[in-house]
Amino acid sequence: MENLPEWLQKLLPLITEYGLKLIGGIVLWIVGGWLIGLAVRLFKQAVSQRLEATLVGYLETIIGVGLKIILIVAILGYFGVNTTTFAALLAGAGLAIGTAWGGLLKNFAAGVFIMVLKPYKRGDFITAGGVTGTVTEIGLFTTTFNTPDNVHTIVGNDKVFGGNIQNFTKNPFRRVELTAQLDHSTDVEDAIRRLKEKVGKIPNIAKDQGVDVEVLTFTLAGPVLAVRPYVHNDHYWPVYFATNKAISEVGGEGAYAIPTTHYGITK
């Protein structure tokens, strides 16, 4: 030490002090990075069977980035850097981003709830967010539909999750609801029998559920029958149209009078 130049003798303690700190910082970064990787892997293993793969990937990235920011702040504190200002800047930046991206964050939060609660899945036919159609994609920000008239429609998840969701695919079958207006002179029992027999022969209706045909209400023209076959969602529209056709054919086969409105009592 005595043979060293005076300037180097003064500099050596500083080199030793900061060199050890630098080595310590490197060790902290390596060990901290390994622990962060371990934590992210454990998180992925814990939730991968419960959550959608897309959501798991996003959460994995968010957790990893957040933990690395904490690690960097901790290392800066280890080197004696005042991290209070740095933390305040991060908080301010987060607040500014949150305010600017308020709509996106609401859609993101709704997307997380959709993926966790699973009110619908890809391929389901639903009504949500003012749109009725088949779900083709569920993202963290939007849900994509194909409507019955084959229009590709994208709706924000906040709008989808913020209202009522009707899932027509969830149950094994659904009911077609149509009506048949009869004239006052029509034999109601005969019309019910004919309709049950005719509609019951339509392909793809749920045979085990039967066909409901009953008097629903009365109008000035005469009785109104409710005609309700049950069908799987895949065959809903073919059965719907076939039932309308059957109602028309039964009227012709029974030679029923055309319904007309009566406003008074005739003598």
C-alpha positions in Angstrom: 0.0 0.0 0.0 2.9 2.3 0.9 4.4 1.9 -2.6 1.2 3.0 -4.3 0.8 6.6 -5.5 -0.9 8.9 -3.0 -3.9 9.5 -5.3 -4.5 5.8 -5.7 -4.2 5.3 -1.9 -7.0 7.8 -1.5 -9.1 6.3 -4.4 -8.7 2.7 -3.3 -11.2 2.8 -0.3 -13.8 4.4 -2.7 -13.2 1.7 -5.3 -13.5 -1.0 -2.6 -16.7 0.5 -1.1 -18.5 1.1 -4.4 -17.1 -2.0 -6.0 -18.6 -4.1 -3.3 -21.9 -2.2 -3.7 -21.8 -2.9 -7.4 -21.2 -6.5 -6.8 -24.0 -6.5 -4.3 -26.3 -4.8 -6.7 -25.5 -7.4 -9.4 -26.2 -10.2 -6.9 -29.5 -8.6 -5.9 -30.5 -8.3 -9.6 -29.6 -11.9 -10.4 -31.2 -13.3 -7.2 -34.2 -11.0 -7.5 -34.7 -11.9 -11.1 -34.6 -15.6 -10.3 -37.2 -15.1 -7.5 -39.4 -13.1 -9.8 -39.3 -15.8 -12.4 -40.1 -18.4 -9.7 -43.0 -16.4 -8.4 -44.4 -15.9 -12.0 -44.1 -19.6 -12.7 -45.8 -20.6 -9.5 -48.6 -18.1 -10.2 -49.0 -19.6 -13.7 -49.2 -23.1 -12.4 -51.8 -22.1 -9.8 -54.2 -20.4 -12.1 -53.6 -22.0 -15.6 -56.3 -24.6 -15.0 -58.9 -22.0 -13.8 -58.4 -19.0 -16.1 -58.3 -18.5 -19.9 -54.8 -18.8 -21.4 -55.1 -15.2 -22.7 -55.9 -13.8 -19.3 -53.1 -15.9 -17.7 -50.6 -14.5 -20.2 -51.6 -10.9 -19.5 -51.5 -11.3 -15.7 -48.2 -13.1 -15.9 -46.7 -10.1 -17.8 -48.3 -7.5 -15.5 -47.0 -9.3 -12.4 -43.5 -9.8 -13.9 -43.2 -6.1 -14.9 -44.5 -4.9 -11.5 -42.1 -7.1 -9.5 -39.2 -5.9 -11.7 -40.0 -2.3 -11.1 -40.1 -3.0 -7.3 -36.7 -4.7 -7.7 -35.2 -1.8 -9.6 -36.4 0.7 -6.9 -35.0 -1.6 -4.2 -31.5 -1.7 -5.9 -31.5 2.1 -6.4 -32.3 2.4 -2.7 -29.4 0.0 -1.9 -27.1 2.4 -3.8 -28.3 5.3 -1.8 -30.5 6.9 -4.4 -33.5 8.7 -3.0 -36.4 6.6 -4.4 -39.2 8.7 -2.9 -39.2 11.0 -5.9 -39.0 8.1 -8.3 -41.9 6.4 -6.6 -43.9 9.6 -6.8 -43.2 9.8 -10.5 -44.3 6.3 -11.0 -47.5 6.9 -9.1 -48.2 10.1 -11.1 -47.5 8.3 -14.4 -49.9 5.5 -13.4 -52.6 8.0 -12.5 -52.1 9.9 -15.8 -52.2 6.7 -17.8 -55.3 5.5 -15.9 -57.1 8.7 -16.5 -56.2 8.8 -20.2 -57.1 5.1 -20.7 -60.2 5.1 -18.5 -62.4 3.5 -21.1 -59.8 0.9 -22.0 -59.3 0.0 -18.4 -63.0 -0.5 -17.9 -63.1 -2.8 -20.9 -60.1 -4.6 -19.5 -61.7 -5.1 -16.1 -64.9 -6.3 -17.7 -62.9 -8.7 -19.8 -61.2 -10.1 -16.7 -64.6 -10.7 -15.1 -65.9 -12.4 -18.3 -63.0 -14.8 -18.4 -63.2 -15.6 -14.7 -67.0 -15.9 -14.4 -67.5 -17.3 -18.0 -71.1 -16.2 -18.6 -70.5 -17.3 -22.2 -67.8 -19.0 -24.3 -66.7 -19.0 -27.9 -69.3 -20.5 -30.1 -72.3 -19.5 -27.9 -75.2 -17.7 -29.4 -76.0 -14.8 -27.1 -77.6 -11.3 -26.8 -75.3 -8.8 -25.0 -74.3 -5.2 -25.4 -77.2 -4.6 -27.8 -76.0 -7.3 -30.2 -77.3 -10.8 -30.9 -75.0 -13.3 -32.6 -72.5 -16.1 -32.2 -69.4 -15.4 -30.2 -66.3 -15.9 -32.3 -63.7 -14.4 -30.0 -63.4 -13.2 -26.4 -60.6 -10.7 -25.8 -59.5 -8.7 -22.7 -61.0 -5.6 -24.3 -63.6 -6.7 -26.7 -66.0 -9.5 -27.6 -66.5 -10.4 -31.3 -69.8 -11.6 -32.8 -71.1 -13.0 -36.0 -74.7 -11.8 -36.3 -77.4 -14.0 -37.9 -77.1 -11.8 -41.1 -73.3 -12.6 -41.1 -72.0 -9.2 -39.9 -68.7 -9.2 -38.1 -69.4 -7.1 -35.0 -67.0 -6.0 -32.2 -68.3 -4.8 -28.9 -66.4 -3.4 -25.9 -66.4 -5.7 -22.9 -67.6 -2.9 -20.6 -70.8 -2.6 -22.7 -71.2 -6.4 -22.9 -70.7 -7.0 -19.1 -72.6 -3.9 -18.0 -76.0 -5.1 -19.1 -78.1 -8.3 -19.3 -76.5 -11.3 -21.1 -78.9 -13.8 -22.7 -77.1 -17.1 -23.5 -79.3 -19.1 -25.8 -76.8 -22.0 -26.1 -76.4 -22.6 -22.3 -79.5 -24.8 -22.1 -79.8 -28.0 -24.2 -82.9 -26.7 -26.0 -85.0 -23.5 -26.4 -88.6 -22.7 -27.3 -89.9 -21.3 -30.5 -92.7 -18.9 -29.7 -95.3 -18.2 -32.5 -99.0 -17.5 -32.5 -101.9 -18.5 -34.8 -104.8 -16.1 -35.1 -108.2 -18.0 -35.5 -111.6 -16.7 -36.5 -114.5 -16.8 -34.1 -116.1 -19.6 -36.2 -113.1 -21.9 -36.0 -113.2 -25.1 -34.0 -110.5 -24.4 -31.5 -110.0 -28.1 -30.4 -109.7 -29.1 -34.1 -107.1 -26.4 -34.7 -105.0 -27.4 -31.7 -105.1 -31.1 -32.7 -104.1 -30.4 -36.3 -101.3 -28.0 -35.2 -99.8 -30.4 -32.7 -99.8 -33.2 -35.3 -98.4 -31.0 -38.1 -95.7 -29.2 -36.1 -94.7 -32.5 -34.4 -93.6 -33.8 -37.7 -91.1 -30.9 -38.3 -87.5 -32.2 -38.5 -85.1 -31.4 -35.7 -87.6 -30.4 -33.0 -87.0 -31.8 -29.5 -89.5 -34.8 -29.7 -89.2 -35.6 -25.9 -90.4 -32.0 -25.1 -93.5 -32.2 -27.2 -95.3 -29.3 -28.8 -97.3 -26.8 -26.8 -100.4 -25.5 -28.5 -102.9 -23.7 -26.3 -105.2 -20.7 -26.3 -103.0 -17.7 -25.5 -105.5 -14.9 -25.6 -108.6 -13.5 -27.4 -108.8 -10.6 -29.9 -111.7 -9.0 -31.8 -110.9 -11.4 -34.6 -111.1 -14.5 -32.4 -108.9 -16.8 -30.3 -105.1 -16.7 -30.6 -103.2 -19.9 -30.2 -99.7 -20.1 -28.8 -97.6 -22.5 -30.9 -94.4 -23.5 -29.1 -92.1 -26.4 -30.3 -88.8 -26.9 -28.6 -85.5 -27.1 -30.5 -81.7 -27.1 -30.1 -80.2 -23.7 -30.9 -78.5 -25.0 -34.0 -81.8 -25.7 -35.6 -83.8 -22.8 -34.2 -84.4 -20.8 -37.4 -85.2 -23.7 -39.7 -87.8 -24.9 -37.2 -89.1 -21.3 -36.7 -89.8 -20.9 -40.4 -91.2 -24.5 -40.8 -93.6 -23.8 -37.9 -94.9 -20.7 -39.6 -95.4 -22.7 -42.7 -97.2 -25.4 -40.8 -99.6 -22.8 -39.2 -100.4 -21.6 -42.7 -101.0 -25.1 -44.1 -103.2 -26.1 -41.2 -105.5 -23.1 -41.9 -105.9 -24.3 -45.5 -106.3 -28.0 -44.7 -109.0 -27.2 -42.1 -110.7 -24.8 -44.4 -110.8 -22.3 -41.6 -112.3 -18.9 -42.2 -110.0 -16.0 -42.6 -109.9 -14.0 -39.3 -111.7 -10.7 -39.5 -112.2 -8.1 -36.8 -115.7 -7.8 -35.3 -116.6 -4.6 -33.4 -120.2 -5.3 -32.5 -122.7 -8.1 -32.0 -124.5 -9.2 -35.2 -128.0 -10.6 -35.2 
